[in-house]
Structures are given as structure tokens and as C-alpha cells.
Amino acid sequence: MQEHKLTTVFYQYKSFAALRMLLYAVLAIGFFFIARHSTFLLVIWTVLLIVPPVLGALRKKSFFSLQNIDDRKLILTPEYVQVGIEKYEWGGIETVAIYLGGYYGFKYGRKNKRSPATGSDVPGDDNVLAFRYKGKTQSYQFFLRDYNSYVTICHIIDAWKASGKSFVLKEQFSRDYIREQIRSNQN
């Protein structure tokens, strides 16, 4: 039997990112009241208001992002979950909840190839694994890079469900729907 193992990245939320954004907005409004009588200062205010958030949105790790890619790797197998060097054996995991939002580049909703604008793409980063290990809850939002990663996580999920532990699975798209969309996008 083939061993199923998925190694991927996951996201970590910044603790005070929302507070920093609020502080930035308050400072921008305050500077506007100072600069409103001078055209030169209004131009500077406009640049300072627009450029930093745009640059922050374009960079992976920035002052303005609410989440960052964690430097550790998330490894999922039927026998354990590993986050960096921390390994959670399946025997110690009490309950599991997983949400699959899809994999990167999954195209859905297309009716035909002549009208490619009718569908949508999935970013692949809206997948969440939460579990309780020895009384402590762990939660990770992770990335699925392609269809092969999706198939691997499905095999792992099936193995986890077969173990009989308390398990909750929610999928944005059913597996049959994903296969159907892949076939229709290839034709």
C-alpha cells in the first residue's frame, strides 16, 4: 500500500495586525486634518495613504498583512500530524475537524471553453485543520498547491475517518464535483 504524506505550508495570524491597521487609519485621518489646507501636503497624504497598503498587499510578509506563511512545515500522514519539529501521534489526537476549501488553481463553474470568464478559481489557502491533542486544541490554515495535494489529503482524511475517532469534515466542493469540473475543463 502506498504511503500518503502531504507536506505543505500553513498560515499564522499576526497578533496585533488589526490594531496596527486601525492605528494607521487614525494617523492618516489625523494627518488629513493637518494637511487639508495645503495642496502639496494633500498630495503627500494621498501617497502615504495608498502606497504602503498596496505594497503590503503585494509582499508576502509585510506590516499590513493579517497573516504570514509560517516558517515551519505542516506534514500530514495517516499516522501523525507534524508541525515543524512538534509531532502529534494519531493515538494522542482526540478529535479532528477539517475544512477543505479546494486546491490552488481549481477552476469551477465553467459551462464551456468559449466563455472562460464564467468560472472562478480557488486560491488554495482556505483549508483548515483543527484537532485536540491531550486536551489542547491546535488549529492550522494550510495551502494545497495542486490536484495531487488534494488527492493526497483525501486519502489521509479517509484513513483518519476509518480510525473511528471523533471526526468532522466539511468540503466546499464534493469530490465528485471536483472530478466533474476537471473533466469538463479538459474537454
Sequence and secondary structure as in RCSB ss.txt:
>XXXX:A:sequence
MQEHKLTTVFYQYKSFAALRMLLYAVLAIGFFFIARHSTFLLVIWTVLLIVPPVLGALRKKSFFSLQNIDDRKLI
LTPEYVQVGIEKYEWGGIETVAIYLGGYYGFKYGRKNKRSPATGSDVPGDDNVLAFRYKGKTQSYQFFLRDYNSY
VTICHIIDAWKASGKSFVLKEQFSRDYIREQIRSNQN
>XXXX:A:secstr
     EEE EEEE TTHHHHHHHHHHHHHHHHHHHTT HHHHHHHHHHHHHHHHHHHHSSS TT SEEE SS EE
E SSEEEETTEEEEGGGEEEEEEEE   TT EE    TT GGG EE  S  EEEEEEETTEEEEEEE   SHHHH
HHHHHHHHHHHHTTSEEEEEESS HHHHHHHHHHHH 
